Amino acid sequence: MATDTLKSTTGASAASTVRRILLDNGALSALVVLVVAMSLLSGDFLTTQNLLNVGVQAAVTAILAFGVTFVIVSAGIDLSVGSVAALSATVLAWTATSEGVPVWIAVILAVATGIACGLVNGALVSYGKLPPFIATLAMLSIGRGLSLVISQGSPIPFPESVSVLGDTLGGWLPVPVVVMVVMGLLTALVLGRTYIGRSMYAIGGNEEAARLSGLRVKRQKLVIYALSGLFAAVAGIVLASRLVSAQPQAAQGYELDAIAAVVIGGASLAGGVGKASGTLIGALILAVLRNGLNLLSVSAFWQQVVIGVVIALAVLLDTLRRRAGGGAAAPAAASGASGNGRKGAAKLGIAAVCVALVVGGVSYFNFGSSGTTTKIGMSLSTLNNPFFVQMKAGAQAQAKDAGIDLTVTDAQNDASQQANQLQNFTGEGVKSIIVNPVDSDAAGPAVRAANKAGVPVVAADRGVNKADTAALVASDNVAGGKLAAKALAEKLGGKGEIAVLQGTAGTSASRERGSGFAEGLRAYPGVKVVARQPADFDRTKGLDVMTNLLQSNPRITGVFAENDEMALGAVKALGSKAGKSVHVVGFDGTPDGLKAVGAGTLYASVAQQPRELGKIAVRNAVEAAQGKKVDSVVKVPVKVVTKKNVADFS
């Protein structure tokens, strides 16, 4: 009888301990819910390789978030960590390759760069009395600008001796995961065992009280922001190691992920609360969400909605837990047990609702999957551009006709995010992969991993460097640039002043179209380029940049934009001059671009037929998956479309 009672008590105690751990940590509860949900919905989720993928994909965000934890605990904010990460990696690559500095010194310089940026942030906040939001927002812009200046807008190859940080130990343990764990332990040590850590909590709890108690708050803030810069530098080095190149546009938006991870992990933006383990859990939640939704073939657009909803639910659960725990303790043990039971039941109910929402929502979004044996993954550089939207539409139409299961993801012009997507495709065992690289060099490591796993890869629109692809399906951007130069120069009668609107710095499409245009323009010495400015393939930026250029260059008679979106922005800025005194040539042949050509406001567009490109890419991917031989290069014809032939082309 005593034995039975002991066993019963022990079992109840164990169950109570597990429940208490989950209920006392809303973020951990949310992570468990997500893991269970993803495991039920995808048989590929709980594989060893996929779990390692999740760790790798969480590493950079987690390292950044550990640094941000110091700042948030002290009631500050750091919006600059993404830019500082990119700048530090760029400094390392530039000094080690272009300047011939020994690699170990280059690493020190990169880390020093991160610390210096943090010290500037701390000085602006402490001595300049700037709000942390404004000070770090300024550093966000400065850091990104300096990385572009140093790299001239192009990726810089990373030293091989440092690139091992993106590899594995023993052929299976990813080094980024090891670095993440080490930085997490260092964060826990600083917060829990050091004077500066206790100072962070004191400053965040009540800065004035901390100052009156003898803490040198200004000096402490310098150290706090310097630590954030240090962690950002480490994150930038790890990220660049994964991509085998320093990307000047890397880690854009990562500051928001880092802040989200810290808050999801239980820290308060009001300061005084936060811990390393919570931050790690927050970063893992974000990684599990993105990984799982990719495995479930959820639309790239819906992924943003689902991620936002789950983040809100995770924080809501933790907030409710804190409110429930903030009340006065019951005086009687029995009463306390009863109250705790009711609170526990309420929290479990909330967790159940979270499970139901996640499982039901994702199942709904995933409903209708073809379930065919031939599954192909397609990673596009961005879906915030009509050209790639058309490419996606053509690919989906071809996939539907062929009866195959096509999953399309959006890398949002983030080379790291695209590497994660390619990793996920390889891990879930797709038959072949189509990749439209954000950057040709950065896509290389992930494509090589697919090569190693025996998954054929087809490159679309842009090639992949230092990796094997079954085929490259693309228009000739250089040839298209030459055609654009000829069309514009002949329209201007061989003389005039023109402006060039460049695409996103560092992208191969911008480089190739720009170089082709410059080469083609050499045949017309009377045509002078008086201004070149990037507008990031964006219509709004094209409008703003063109408006500014017209102020300093009023005699412009021609404009070449490296895509139709920027060209349409330029047309808007030109107003009544467009198509009359100033002629604009775009690139891509998008529906809006062709409509403007027909209306006469856009003189011409170099059309690439993106729908056809998407269809051909899928056909080649299917044939490669079936083991058939495909052409290594498949060219989709480009053509200059003017008002004379726009009707035929449409």
C-alpha positions as CSV (number, residue, x, y, z in Angstrom):
1,M,0.0,0.0,0.0
2,A,2.8,2.3,0.9
3,T,4.6,1.4,-2.3
4,D,1.5,2.1,-4.4
5,T,1.1,5.5,-2.6
6,L,4.8,6.3,-3.2
7,K,4.5,5.4,-6.9
8,S,1.3,7.5,-7.2
9,T,2.9,10.4,-5.5
10,T,6.1,10.2,-7.6
11,G,4.1,10.0,-10.8
12,A,1.9,12.9,-9.8
13,S,4.9,14.9,-8.8
14,A,6.7,14.3,-12.1
15,A,3.6,15.3,-14.1
16,S,3.1,18.3,-11.9
17,T,6.7,19.4,-12.5
18,V,6.4,19.1,-16.3
19,R,3.1,21.0,-16.2
20,R,4.6,23.7,-14.0
21,I,7.6,24.1,-16.3
22,L,5.4,24.5,-19.3
23,L,2.9,26.8,-17.6
24,D,5.6,29.0,-16.0
25,N,7.1,29.7,-19.4
26,G,4.7,30.7,-22.1
27,A,7.4,30.7,-24.8
28,L,8.4,27.1,-24.0
29,S,4.7,26.1,-24.1
30,A,4.3,27.7,-27.5
31,L,7.4,26.0,-28.8
32,V,6.1,22.6,-27.6
33,V,2.8,23.3,-29.2
34,L,4.5,24.2,-32.5
35,V,6.7,21.1,-32.5
36,V,3.8,18.8,-31.8
37,A,1.7,20.5,-34.5
38,M,4.4,20.4,-37.2
39,S,5.2,16.8,-36.3
40,L,1.6,15.8,-36.8
41,L,1.3,17.7,-40.1
42,S,4.6,16.7,-41.7
43,G,6.4,13.4,-41.5
44,D,9.6,15.2,-42.5
45,F,9.7,17.6,-39.6
46,L,11.1,15.3,-36.8
47,T,14.0,13.8,-38.9
48,T,17.5,14.4,-37.6
49,Q,18.5,16.3,-40.6
50,N,15.6,18.7,-40.5
51,L,16.0,19.4,-36.8
52,L,19.6,20.3,-37.5
53,N,18.3,22.5,-40.3
54,V,16.1,24.3,-37.8
55,G,19.1,24.8,-35.5
56,V,21.2,26.3,-38.3
57,Q,18.3,28.6,-39.4
58,A,17.8,29.8,-35.9
59,A,21.6,30.4,-35.2
60,V,22.0,33.9,-36.7
61,T,18.8,35.3,-35.3
62,A,19.6,33.8,-31.9
63,I,23.1,35.3,-31.8
64,L,21.7,38.7,-32.7
65,A,18.9,38.3,-30.2
66,F,21.3,37.4,-27.4
67,G,23.0,40.8,-27.9
68,V,19.7,42.6,-28.1
69,T,18.6,40.9,-24.8
70,F,21.3,43.0,-23.0
71,V,19.8,46.2,-24.4
72,I,16.1,45.3,-23.8
73,V,16.7,44.1,-20.3
74,S,18.2,47.6,-19.6
75,A,15.0,49.2,-21.1
76,G,16.7,50.1,-24.4
77,I,16.3,49.0,-28.0
78,D,18.8,48.3,-30.8
79,L,17.6,48.5,-34.4
80,S,21.1,48.5,-35.9
81,V,22.1,44.9,-35.3
82,G,21.3,43.7,-38.8
83,S,23.3,46.5,-40.5
84,V,26.2,46.1,-38.0
85,A,26.3,42.4,-38.8
86,A,26.5,43.1,-42.5
87,L,29.1,45.8,-42.0
88,S,31.3,43.6,-39.8
89,A,31.2,40.7,-42.3
90,T,32.0,43.2,-45.2
91,V,35.0,44.6,-43.3
92,L,36.3,41.1,-42.7
93,A,36.0,40.0,-46.4
94,W,37.3,43.3,-47.8
95,T,40.4,43.5,-45.6
96,A,41.2,39.8,-46.0
97,T,40.8,39.7,-49.8
98,S,41.1,43.2,-51.3
99,E,43.7,44.6,-48.8
100,G,45.6,41.4,-48.2
101,V,45.4,41.6,-44.4
102,P,46.0,38.3,-42.5
103,V,42.7,36.6,-41.8
104,W,43.1,36.6,-38.0
105,I,43.7,40.4,-38.1
106,A,40.7,40.8,-40.4
107,V,38.5,38.9,-37.9
108,I,39.7,41.2,-35.1
109,L,38.9,44.2,-37.2
110,A,35.4,42.8,-38.0
111,V,34.7,42.3,-34.3
112,A,36.2,45.7,-33.5
113,T,33.8,47.2,-36.1
114,G,30.8,45.7,-34.3
115,I,32.0,46.9,-30.9
116,A,32.8,50.4,-32.3
117,C,29.2,50.7,-33.7
118,G,27.8,49.6,-30.3
119,L,30.0,52.2,-28.5
120,V,28.7,54.9,-30.8
121,N,25.1,53.8,-30.1
122,G,25.8,53.9,-26.4
123,A,27.5,57.3,-26.5
124,L,24.5,58.8,-28.5
125,V,22.1,57.3,-25.9
126,S,24.1,58.1,-22.8
127,Y,25.9,61.3,-23.5
128,G,23.9,62.6,-26.5
129,K,20.6,62.0,-24.7
130,L,19.1,60.6,-27.9
131,P,16.3,58.1,-27.5
132,P,17.6,54.6,-28.2
133,F,15.2,54.2,-31.1
134,I,16.6,57.2,-32.9
135,A,20.2,56.5,-32.1
136,T,20.1,52.9,-33.3
137,L,17.9,53.8,-36.3
138,A,20.7,56.2,-37.4
139,M,23.3,53.5,-37.0
140,L,21.1,51.1,-39.0
141,S,21.4,53.5,-42.0
142,I,25.1,54.3,-41.4
143,G,26.1,50.7,-41.1
144,R,24.2,49.6,-44.2
145,G,25.6,52.6,-46.2
146,L,29.2,51.9,-45.1
147,S,28.8,48.2,-46.1
148,L,27.6,49.3,-49.6
149,V,30.4,51.9,-49.9
150,I,33.1,49.4,-48.9
151,S,31.8,46.6,-51.2
152,Q,30.7,48.9,-54.0
153,G,27.4,47.1,-53.9
154,S,28.8,43.7,-54.8
155,P,29.2,40.6,-52.7
156,I,32.8,39.9,-51.6
157,P,34.1,36.3,-51.4
158,F,34.7,35.2,-47.9
159,P,38.1,33.8,-46.8
160,E,38.0,30.0,-46.8
161,S,39.6,29.7,-43.4
162,V,36.7,31.6,-41.9
163,S,34.0,29.9,-44.0
164,V,34.4,26.8,-41.9
165,L,32.1,28.5,-39.5
166,G,29.3,27.6,-42.0
167,D,30.3,23.9,-42.3
168,T,29.8,20.9,-40.0
169,L,31.8,19.1,-37.3
170,G,32.3,15.4,-38.0
171,G,30.1,15.7,-41.1
172,W,26.9,16.2,-39.1
173,L,27.0,18.8,-36.4
174,P,26.6,22.3,-37.9
175,V,29.2,24.8,-36.6
176,P,26.6,27.7,-36.5
177,V,24.6,25.7,-33.9
178,V,27.8,25.3,-31.8
179,V,28.5,29.0,-32.0
180,M,24.8,29.7,-31.1
181,V,25.1,27.5,-28.0
182,V,28.4,29.1,-26.9
183,M,27.0,32.6,-27.3
184,G,23.9,31.6,-25.4
185,L,25.9,30.3,-22.5
186,L,28.0,33.5,-22.5
187,T,24.8,35.6,-22.4
188,A,23.5,33.6,-19.5
189,L,26.8,34.0,-17.7
190,V,26.9,37.8,-18.2
191,L,23.2,38.2,-17.1
192,G,23.4,35.9,-14.1
193,R,26.9,36.0,-12.8
194,T,28.5,39.4,-13.5
195,Y,28.3,43.0,-12.2
196,I,27.3,44.4,-15.6
197,G,24.5,41.8,-15.8
198,R,23.0,42.9,-12.5
199,S,23.4,46.5,-13.6
200,M,21.3,45.8,-16.7
201,Y,18.4,44.5,-14.6
202,A,18.8,47.5,-12.2
203,I,18.8,50.1,-15.0
204,G,15.9,48.4,-16.7
205,G,13.9,48.2,-13.5
206,N,14.4,51.8,-12.5
207,E,17.2,53.9,-14.1
208,E,16.9,56.8,-11.6
209,A,17.0,54.4,-8.6
210,A,20.0,52.7,-10.1
211,R,21.8,56.0,-10.6
212,L,21.0,57.1,-7.0
213,S,22.3,53.8,-5.6
214,G,25.7,54.5,-7.1
215,L,25.6,52.8,-10.5
216,R,27.5,54.7,-13.3
217,V,24.5,54.4,-15.6
218,K,26.1,56.1,-18.6
219,R,29.2,54.0,-18.5
220,Q,27.1,50.8,-18.1
221,K,25.1,51.7,-21.2
222,L,28.3,52.1,-23.2
223,V,29.2,48.5,-22.2
224,I,25.7,47.2,-22.9
225,Y,25.5,48.6,-26.4
226,A,29.1,47.5,-27.1
227,L,28.1,43.9,-26.2
228,S,25.2,44.2,-28.6
229,G,27.6,45.3,-31.3
230,L,30.0,42.4,-30.5
231,F,27.2,39.8,-30.8
232,A,26.1,41.4,-34.1
233,A,29.6,41.1,-35.5
234,V,29.7,37.4,-34.5
235,A,26.3,36.9,-36.1
236,G,27.5,38.6,-39.3
237,I,30.6,36.5,-39.5
238,V,28.5,33.3,-39.1
239,L,26.0,34.4,-41.7
240,A,28.7,35.3,-44.3
241,S,30.4,32.0,-43.6
242,R,27.1,30.1,-44.5
243,L,26.9,32.1,-47.7
244,V,30.6,32.0,-48.5
245,S,30.4,35.7,-49.3
246,A,29.9,39.0,-47.5
247,Q,26.6,40.4,-48.8
248,P,26.2,44.2,-48.4
249,Q,22.5,43.8,-48.2
250,A,22.6,40.8,-45.8
251,A,20.6,40.6,-42.6
252,Q,18.0,43.2,-43.6
253,G,15.1,43.0,-41.3
254,Y,16.9,40.7,-38.9
255,E,16.8,43.3,-36.2
256,L,13.0,42.8,-36.1
257,D,13.4,39.1,-35.8
258,A,15.9,39.5,-33.0
259,I,13.6,41.8,-31.1
260,A,10.7,39.5,-31.6
261,A,12.7,36.5,-30.3
262,V,13.6,38.4,-27.2
263,V,10.0,39.5,-26.5
264,I,8.6,36.1,-27.3
265,G,11.1,34.7,-24.9
266,G,9.5,36.6,-22.0
267,A,11.5,39.8,-21.9
268,S,9.7,43.1,-21.3
269,L,10.3,46.1,-23.6
270,A,9.8,48.2,-20.4
271,G,13.1,46.6,-19.1
272,G,14.2,44.7,-16.1
273,V,13.0,41.3,-17.3
274,G,14.7,38.8,-19.7
275,K,16.9,35.8,-19.8
276,A,19.1,33.9,-22.3
277,S,17.1,30.7,-22.3
278,G,13.9,32.6,-23.2
279,T,15.6,34.4,-26.1
280,L,16.9,31.1,-27.5
281,I,13.3,29.6,-27.3
282,G,12.0,32.7,-29.1
283,A,14.5,32.3,-31.9
284,L,13.7,28.6,-32.2
285,I,9.9,29.4,-32.4
286,L,10.6,31.7,-35.4
287,A,12.8,29.0,-37.0
288,V,10.4,26.2,-36.4
289,L,7.6,28.3,-37.9
290,R,9.4,29.1,-41.1
291,N,10.8,25.6,-41.5
292,G,7.5,23.9,-40.8
293,L,5.5,26.1,-43.1
294,N,8.0,25.5,-45.9
295,L,7.7,21.7,-45.4
296,L,3.9,22.1,-45.5
297,S,4.0,23.9,-48.8
298,V,2.2,26.9,-47.3
299,S,2.0,29.9,-49.7
300,A,4.8,32.4,-49.1
301,F,2.2,35.1,-48.7
302,W,0.2,33.2,-46.1
303,Q,3.4,32.4,-44.2
304,Q,3.7,36.0,-43.1
305,V,0.2,36.0,-41.8
306,V,0.6,32.7,-39.9
307,I,4.0,33.8,-38.4
308,G,2.5,37.0,-37.2
309,V,-0.5,35.3,-35.6
310,V,1.6,32.6,-33.8
311,I,4.0,35.3,-32.5
312,A,1.0,37.2,-31.1
313,L,-0.4,34.0,-29.5
314,A,2.9,33.2,-28.0
315,V,3.3,36.6,-26.4
316,L,-0.4,36.6,-25.4
317,L,0.0,33.3,-23.6
318,D,3.0,34.6,-21.7
319,T,1.3,37.9,-20.8
320,L,-1.7,36.0,-19.4
321,R,0.6,33.9,-17.4
322,R,2.3,36.9,-15.9
323,R,-1.0,38.6,-15.0
324,A,-2.2,35.4,-13.4
325,G,1.0,35.2,-11.4
326,G,0.9,38.8,-10.3
327,G,-2.0,38.4,-7.9
328,A,-1.7,38.1,-4.2
329,A,-1.0,34.6,-2.8
330,A,-3.8,32.8,-1.2
331,P,-3.4,32.6,2.6
332,A,-4.4,29.0,2.9
333,A,-2.6,26.1,1.3
334,A,-5.8,24.6,0.2
335,S,-7.0,27.9,-1.3
336,G,-3.7,28.3,-3.1
337,A,-3.8,24.8,-4.5
338,S,-7.4,25.5,-5.7
339,G,-6.4,28.8,-7.3
340,N,-3.4,27.3,-8.9
341,G,-5.5,24.6,-10.3
342,R,-7.9,27.0,-11.8
343,K,-5.1,29.1,-13.2
344,G,-3.4,26.0,-14.6
345,A,-6.6,24.9,-16.3
346,A,-7.1,28.3,-17.8
347,K,-3.5,28.3,-19.2
348,L,-3.9,24.8,-20.5
349,G,-7.1,25.9,-22.2
350,I,-5.2,28.8,-23.9
351,A,-2.5,26.4,-25.0
352,A,-5.1,24.0,-26.4
353,V,-6.6,27.0,-28.3
354,C,-3.2,27.7,-29.7
355,V,-2.8,24.1,-30.8
356,A,-6.2,24.2,-32.5
357,L,-5.5,27.4,-34.3
358,V,-2.1,26.4,-35.5
359,V,-3.1,22.9,-36.6
360,G,-6.4,24.0,-38.1
361,G,-4.9,27.0,-39.8
362,V,-1.9,25.3,-41.3
363,S,-4.0,22.3,-42.3
364,Y,-6.4,24.6,-44.1
365,F,-3.7,26.4,-45.9
366,N,-2.1,23.1,-46.9
367,F,-5.4,21.6,-48.1
368,G,-5.4,20.6,-51.7
369,S,-1.8,19.4,-52.0
370,S,-1.6,17.2,-55.0
371,G,-0.1,14.3,-53.1
372,T,1.7,13.2,-56.3
373,T,5.0,11.4,-56.1
374,T,6.8,14.0,-58.1
375,K,7.4,17.0,-55.8
376,I,9.4,20.0,-56.9
377,G,10.6,23.0,-54.8
378,M,11.0,26.5,-56.3
379,S,12.7,29.3,-54.5
380,L,12.3,32.7,-56.0
381,S,14.4,35.7,-55.0
382,T,11.3,37.8,-54.4
383,L,7.6,37.9,-55.1
384,N,7.5,41.7,-54.6
385,N,8.2,42.2,-58.3
386,P,5.8,41.6,-61.2
387,F,8.5,39.8,-63.2
388,F,8.9,37.0,-60.7
389,V,5.1,36.9,-60.0
390,Q,4.7,36.1,-63.7
391,M,7.5,33.5,-63.5
392,K,5.7,31.9,-60.6
393,A,2.4,31.9,-62.5
394,G,4.0,30.2,-65.6
395,A,5.7,27.6,-63.4
396,Q,2.5,26.8,-61.6
397,A,0.6,26.5,-64.8
398,Q,3.1,24.1,-66.2
399,A,3.1,22.1,-62.9
400,K,-0.7,21.8,-63.0
401,D,-0.6,20.6,-66.6
402,A,2.1,18.0,-65.8
403,G,0.3,16.9,-62.6
404,I,3.2,17.5,-60.3
405,D,3.4,19.1,-56.8
406,L,5.2,22.4,-57.0
407,T,6.0,24.3,-53.8
408,V,7.0,28.0,-54.4
409,T,8.8,30.0,-51.7
410,D,9.7,33.7,-51.5
411,A,13.2,34.6,-50.3
412,Q,12.3,38.3,-50.1
413,N,15.7,39.2,-51.6
414,D,17.5,37.7,-48.6
415,A,20.3,35.3,-49.5
416,S,20.3,33.7,-46.1
417,Q,16.5,33.0,-46.1
418,Q,16.9,31.5,-49.6
419,A,19.7,29.2,-48.2
420,N,17.3,28.1,-45.5
421,Q,14.5,27.3,-48.1
422,L,16.9,25.3,-50.2
423,Q,18.0,23.4,-47.1
424,N,14.4,22.6,-46.3
425,F,13.7,21.4,-49.8
426,T,16.7,19.1,-49.7
427,G,15.7,17.8,-46.2
428,E,12.1,17.0,-47.2
429,G,13.2,15.0,-50.2
430,V,11.9,16.8,-53.2
431,K,12.7,15.3,-56.6
432,S,14.3,18.4,-57.9
433,I,14.7,22.1,-57.1
434,I,14.3,25.3,-59.1
435,V,16.3,28.3,-57.7
436,N,16.2,31.9,-58.8
437,P,19.2,33.1,-56.8
438,V,19.2,36.2,-54.7
439,D,22.9,36.1,-55.3
440,S,24.8,33.6,-57.5
441,D,27.6,33.1,-55.0
442,A,25.5,32.9,-51.9
443,A,23.3,30.2,-53.3
444,G,26.3,28.0,-54.0
445,P,26.7,26.2,-50.6
446,A,23.0,25.2,-50.4
447,V,23.0,24.0,-54.0
448,R,26.1,22.0,-53.3
449,A,24.3,20.3,-50.4
450,A,21.5,19.4,-52.8
451,N,24.1,18.0,-55.2
452,K,25.5,15.9,-52.4
453,A,22.0,14.6,-51.6
454,G,21.4,13.7,-55.3
455,V,18.7,16.3,-55.9
456,P,19.1,18.0,-59.3
457,V,18.9,21.8,-59.3
458,V,17.7,24.0,-62.2
459,A,18.7,27.7,-62.0
460,A,16.2,30.2,-63.3
461,D,17.0,33.7,-64.7
462,R,20.3,33.8,-62.8
463,G,23.1,31.2,-62.5
464,V,24.6,29.6,-59.4
465,N,28.4,29.8,-58.9
466,K,30.6,27.0,-57.6
467,A,27.9,24.4,-57.7
468,D,26.4,22.0,-60.3
469,T,23.1,22.8,-61.9
470,A,21.3,20.5,-64.3
471,A,20.3,23.5,-66.4
472,L,20.3,27.3,-66.5
473,V,17.1,28.7,-67.9
474,A,17.6,32.4,-68.4
475,S,17.3,35.4,-70.7
476,D,20.6,37.0,-71.6
477,N,20.7,40.1,-69.4
478,V,23.9,41.4,-71.0
479,A,22.4,41.1,-74.5
480,G,19.2,42.7,-73.2
481,G,21.2,45.6,-71.9
482,K,22.9,46.1,-75.2
483,L,19.5,46.1,-77.0
484,A,18.2,48.7,-74.5
485,A,21.3,50.9,-75.2
486,K,20.8,50.7,-78.9
487,A,17.0,51.4,-78.8
488,L,17.4,54.5,-76.5
489,A,20.5,55.9,-78.4
490,E,18.8,55.6,-81.8
491,K,15.6,57.2,-80.4
492,L,17.7,60.1,-79.2
493,G,19.4,60.4,-82.6
494,G,22.8,59.5,-81.2
495,K,23.2,62.4,-78.8
496,G,21.8,63.6,-75.5
497,E,22.1,63.2,-71.7
498,I,20.7,60.2,-70.0
499,A,20.2,58.8,-66.4
500,V,20.4,55.2,-65.4
501,L,18.3,53.8,-62.6
502,Q,20.1,50.7,-61.2
503,G,18.6,47.7,-59.5
504,T,19.3,46.3,-56.1
505,A,23.1,46.6,-55.4
506,G,24.8,43.2,-55.5
507,T,22.3,41.3,-57.6
508,S,23.5,39.6,-60.8
509,A,20.6,41.0,-62.8
510,S,21.6,44.6,-62.0
511,R,25.2,44.0,-62.7
512,E,24.6,42.2,-66.0
513,R,22.0,44.6,-67.4
514,G,24.1,47.5,-66.4
515,S,27.3,46.2,-68.0
516,G,25.4,45.3,-71.1
517,F,23.9,48.7,-71.4
518,A,27.3,50.4,-70.8
519,E,28.9,48.2,-73.4
520,G,26.2,48.9,-76.0
521,L,26.4,52.6,-75.3
522,R,30.1,52.7,-76.4
523,A,28.9,52.7,-80.0
524,Y,27.2,56.1,-79.4
525,P,29.8,58.6,-78.0
526,G,27.3,61.4,-78.3
527,V,25.1,59.9,-75.6
528,K,26.4,60.8,-72.1
529,V,25.4,59.2,-68.8
530,V,25.1,62.1,-66.4
531,A,23.7,60.2,-63.4
532,R,23.5,56.7,-62.0
533,Q,21.6,55.9,-58.9
534,P,20.1,52.7,-57.4
535,A,16.4,52.4,-56.9
536,D,16.3,48.8,-55.9
537,F,14.0,47.5,-58.6
538,D,11.2,49.4,-56.8
539,R,8.6,51.7,-58.5
540,T,8.3,54.1,-55.5
541,K,12.1,54.4,-55.2
542,G,12.3,54.9,-58.9
543,L,9.8,57.8,-58.6
544,D,11.8,59.4,-55.7
545,V,15.2,58.9,-57.3
546,M,14.1,60.3,-60.7
547,T,12.5,63.3,-59.0
548,N,15.8,64.1,-57.3
549,L,17.9,63.5,-60.4
550,L,15.7,66.0,-62.4
551,Q,16.6,68.7,-60.0
552,S,20.3,68.5,-60.6
553,N,20.1,67.3,-64.3
554,P,17.3,69.3,-65.9
555,R,18.6,68.6,-69.5
556,I,18.1,64.8,-69.3
557,T,16.6,63.5,-72.5
558,G,16.7,59.8,-71.8
559,V,16.4,57.3,-69.0
560,F,17.3,53.6,-68.8
561,A,15.9,51.7,-65.9
562,E,17.1,48.1,-65.2
563,N,13.5,47.0,-64.8
564,D,10.0,48.1,-65.7
565,E,9.0,49.0,-62.1
566,M,11.7,51.6,-61.8
567,A,10.9,52.8,-65.4
568,L,7.3,53.3,-64.4
569,G,8.4,55.3,-61.3
570,A,10.6,57.5,-63.6
571,V,7.6,58.0,-66.0
572,K,5.6,59.2,-63.1
573,A,8.3,61.6,-62.0
574,L,8.7,63.0,-65.5
575,G,5.0,63.7,-65.9
576,S,4.1,65.3,-69.2
577,K,7.8,65.0,-70.4
578,A,7.6,61.2,-70.5
579,G,7.4,60.0,-74.1
580,K,7.8,63.5,-75.5
581,S,11.0,65.4,-74.4
582,V,12.3,62.5,-72.3
583,H,12.3,58.9,-73.5
584,V,12.4,56.0,-71.0
585,V,13.4,52.4,-71.7
586,G,12.7,49.7,-69.2
587,F,13.4,46.0,-68.8
588,D,11.3,42.8,-68.3
589,G,8.2,43.3,-70.4
590,T,5.8,43.2,-67.4
591,P,2.0,43.8,-68.1
592,D,2.2,47.3,-66.6
593,G,5.3,48.0,-68.6
594,L,3.7,46.9,-71.9
595,K,0.6,48.9,-71.1
596,A,2.8,52.0,-70.7
597,V,4.6,51.3,-73.9
598,G,1.2,51.1,-75.7
599,A,0.2,54.4,-74.2
600,G,3.5,56.0,-75.4
601,T,4.8,57.1,-71.9
602,L,7.4,54.4,-71.9
603,Y,9.3,54.3,-75.1
604,A,10.4,50.6,-74.9
605,S,10.9,47.6,-72.7
606,V,13.3,44.7,-73.2
607,A,10.8,41.8,-72.7
608,Q,12.0,38.6,-71.2
609,Q,8.8,36.5,-71.2
610,P,8.9,35.5,-67.6
611,R,5.9,33.2,-67.8
612,E,7.6,31.2,-70.5
613,L,10.8,31.2,-68.4
614,G,8.8,29.7,-65.5
615,K,7.3,27.0,-67.7
616,I,10.6,26.0,-69.3
617,A,12.2,25.8,-65.8
618,V,9.6,23.4,-64.6
619,R,9.8,21.2,-67.7
620,N,13.6,20.9,-67.2
621,A,13.2,20.2,-63.5
622,V,10.8,17.4,-64.2
623,E,13.1,15.9,-66.8
624,A,16.1,16.2,-64.5
625,A,14.1,14.5,-61.7
626,Q,13.3,11.6,-64.1
627,G,17.0,11.2,-64.9
628,K,16.7,12.5,-68.5
629,K,19.5,14.6,-70.0
630,V,18.7,18.3,-70.3
631,D,20.6,21.1,-72.0
632,S,23.0,22.9,-69.6
633,V,21.9,26.3,-70.9
634,V,18.4,27.1,-72.1
635,K,18.0,30.7,-73.4
636,V,14.6,32.4,-73.4
637,P,14.6,35.0,-76.2
638,V,14.6,38.7,-75.4
639,K,13.0,41.4,-77.6
640,V,12.7,45.1,-77.6
641,V,9.0,46.0,-77.5
642,T,8.0,49.5,-78.7
643,K,4.6,51.0,-79.6
644,K,4.9,49.5,-83.1
645,N,5.0,45.9,-82.0
646,V,3.5,45.9,-78.5
647,A,0.1,44.6,-79.7
648,D,1.8,41.6,-81.4
649,F,3.9,40.9,-78.4
650,S,1.0,41.0,-75.9
